[in-house]
Each structure stands twice: as structure tokens, then as C-alpha cells.
Amino acid sequence: MPLEAGLLEILACPACHAPLREEPSGETPELVCTGEGCALAYPVRDGIPVLLVDEARRPA
């Protein structure tokens, strides 16, 4: 289930404050940081973004 467009516009990476983009990642969609040095991927569970740095995944 995609996030509302308005919600994605106001969300930012909690680590570096860069904008996030939505990406499908297997079964669970993710919000990926667009910051050059960050690029953390935050899970979206049951349509709710989990914006906790401890829950984020570093892309390979």
C-alpha cells in the first residue's frame, strides 16, 4: 500500500534530515534516504513508516 503523497512530502530522514523516497523492497516497502552520505532504508510496517535509526537498514 503506497503512502499518501502529502505524507511523503513532509517526512525526512531522522539521521540527516534529507528527503525520503518510497521503494518497494520485497514484501515490505521501505523509505530510503536521498542523502548522499546516509542512504538508510526505513521499513514501512502495516502502512506506518518506522523512522527509528535503530530499525533502519544500511543498503549494501
KESE-704213 format. One line per field, with one value per atom (N, C-alpha, C): x, y, z; residue number from 0. Coordinates in nm, 2 decimals. Example, Ala and Ser with C-alpha at 12.3 -4.5 7.8 and 13.67 -1.06 7.14 Angstrom:
2
xx = [1.32  1.23  1.32  1.28  1.37  1.29]
yy = [-0.57  -0.45  -0.33  -0.22  -0.11  0.00]
zz = [0.78  0.78  0.78  0.71  0.71  0.79]
k = [0  0  0  1  1  1]
END
This chain:
60
xx = [0.08  0.00  0.09  0.08  0.17  0.12  0.22  0.19  0.12  0.05  -0.01  0.10  0.08  0.18  0.21  0.11  0.14  0.22  0.21  0.29  0.43  0.46  0.60  0.67  0.59  0.65  0.70  0.64  0.68  0.77  0.79  0.88  1.03  1.11  1.26  1.33  1.45  1.54  1.57  1.55  1.58  1.73  1.81  1.96  2.02  1.98  2.05  1.95  1.82  1.71  1.69  1.75  1.73  1.59  1.53  1.40  1.41  1.30  1.29  1.21  1.25  1.17  1.12  1.01  0.95  1.00  1.04  1.08  1.03  0.97  0.93  1.06  1.05  1.17  1.11  1.09  1.04  0.89  0.87  0.74  0.71  0.81  0.79  0.85  0.76  0.82  0.91  0.99  1.09  1.09  1.13  1.15  1.30  1.36  1.51  1.55  1.65  1.70  1.78  1.75  1.82  1.95  1.99  2.11  2.23  2.33  2.45  2.52  2.55  2.63  2.55  2.42  2.33  2.28  2.18  2.11  2.05  2.01  1.94  1.81  1.76  1.63  1.55  1.43  1.34  1.23  1.19  1.08  0.94  0.85  0.71  0.63  0.57  0.50  0.35  0.27  0.12  0.09  0.16  0.13  0.19  0.26  0.32  0.47  0.53  0.68  0.74  0.84  0.91  1.04  1.04  1.15  1.24  1.29  1.39  1.52  1.63  1.76  1.80  1.76  1.80  1.73  1.61  1.54  1.58  1.66  1.69  1.80  1.80  1.89  1.98  2.11  2.21  2.21  2.18  2.19  2.33  2.34  2.47  2.54]
yy = [-0.12  0.00  0.12  0.21  0.33  0.43  0.51  0.62  0.73  0.81  0.93  1.02  1.09  1.18  1.29  1.34  1.45  1.41  1.29  1.24  1.23  1.18  1.16  1.30  1.40  1.53  1.59  1.56  1.62  1.53  1.40  1.31  1.34  1.33  1.34  1.24  1.21  1.11  1.16  1.09  1.13  1.14  1.08  1.08  1.21  1.24  1.35  1.46  1.44  1.53  1.55  1.46  1.46  1.41  1.44  1.38  1.23  1.17  1.02  0.99  0.87  0.83  0.69  0.65  0.52  0.42  0.31  0.20  0.07  -0.01  -0.14  -0.23  -0.31  -0.40  -0.53  -0.62  -0.75  -0.74  -0.80  -0.80  -0.67  -0.60  -0.48  -0.36  -0.26  -0.14  -0.06  0.02  0.10  0.24  0.33  0.47  0.48  0.52  0.53  0.68  0.71  0.84  0.88  1.00  1.05  1.12  1.13  1.20  1.12  1.18  1.11  1.03  1.08  1.00  0.91  0.92  0.84  0.72  0.73  0.62  0.52  0.55  0.45  0.41  0.29  0.24  0.21  0.28  0.26  0.18  0.08  -0.01  0.06  0.01  0.06  -0.07  -0.07  -0.18  -0.15  -0.23  -0.20  -0.06  -0.01  0.13  0.24  0.21  0.31  0.31  0.42  0.43  0.42  0.34  0.32  0.40  0.53  0.62  0.62  0.51  0.49  0.45  0.52  0.49  0.35  0.30  0.17  0.06  0.09  0.00  0.01  0.10  0.13  0.02  0.00  -0.09  -0.01  -0.04  0.02  -0.06  0.00  -0.07  -0.12  -0.24  -0.30  -0.22]
zz = [0.00  0.00  0.00  -0.10  -0.11  0.00  0.04  0.14  0.06  0.14  0.08  0.03  -0.08  -0.14  -0.04  0.02  0.12  0.24  0.28  0.39  0.35  0.23  0.19  0.17  0.14  0.12  0.25  0.37  0.49  0.57  0.54  0.61  0.57  0.67  0.64  0.72  0.68  0.75  0.89  0.99  1.13  1.15  1.07  1.09  1.03  0.91  0.84  0.79  0.80  0.76  0.61  0.53  0.39  0.35  0.24  0.20  0.18  0.19  0.17  0.04  -0.02  -0.13  -0.10  -0.15  -0.13  -0.23  -0.18  -0.27  -0.23  -0.32  -0.29  -0.26  -0.16  -0.13  -0.08  -0.18  -0.15  -0.09  0.02  0.08  0.16  0.21  0.29  0.22  0.19  0.13  0.23  0.17  0.26  0.21  0.30  0.27  0.28  0.17  0.16  0.16  0.24  0.25  0.12  0.07  -0.05  -0.02  0.10  0.14  0.09  0.03  -0.03  0.07  0.19  0.29  0.38  0.37  0.46  0.40  0.31  0.24  0.33  0.45  0.53  0.48  0.50  0.45  0.57  0.58  0.69  0.65  0.73  0.70  0.71  0.63  0.65  0.69  0.81  0.86  0.87  0.81  0.81  0.77  0.67  0.62  0.71  0.81  0.90  0.89  0.85  0.85  0.99  1.00  1.13  1.11  1.15  1.13  1.26  1.29  1.40  1.34  1.37  1.32  1.36  1.48  1.52  1.44  1.37  1.29  1.14  1.11  0.97  0.92  0.79  0.73  0.64  0.64  0.55  0.43  0.31  0.18  0.16  0.09  0.06  -0.05]
k = [0  0  0  1  1  1  2  2  2  3  3  3  4  4  4  5  5  5  6  6  6  7  7  7  8  8  8  9  9  9  10  10  10  11  11  11  12  12  12  13  13  13  14  14  14  15  15  15  16  16  16  17  17  17  18  18  18  19  19  19  20  20  20  21  21  21  22  22  22  23  23  23  24  24  24  25  25  25  26  26  26  27  27  27  28  28  28  29  29  29  30  30  30  31  31  31  32  32  32  33  33  33  34  34  34  35  35  35  36  36  36  37  37  37  38  38  38  39  39  39  40  40  40  41  41  41  42  42  42  43  43  43  44  44  44  45  45  45  46  46  46  47  47  47  48  48  48  49  49  49  50  50  50  51  51  51  52  52  52  53  53  53  54  54  54  55  55  55  56  56  56  57  57  57  58  58  58  59  59  59]
END
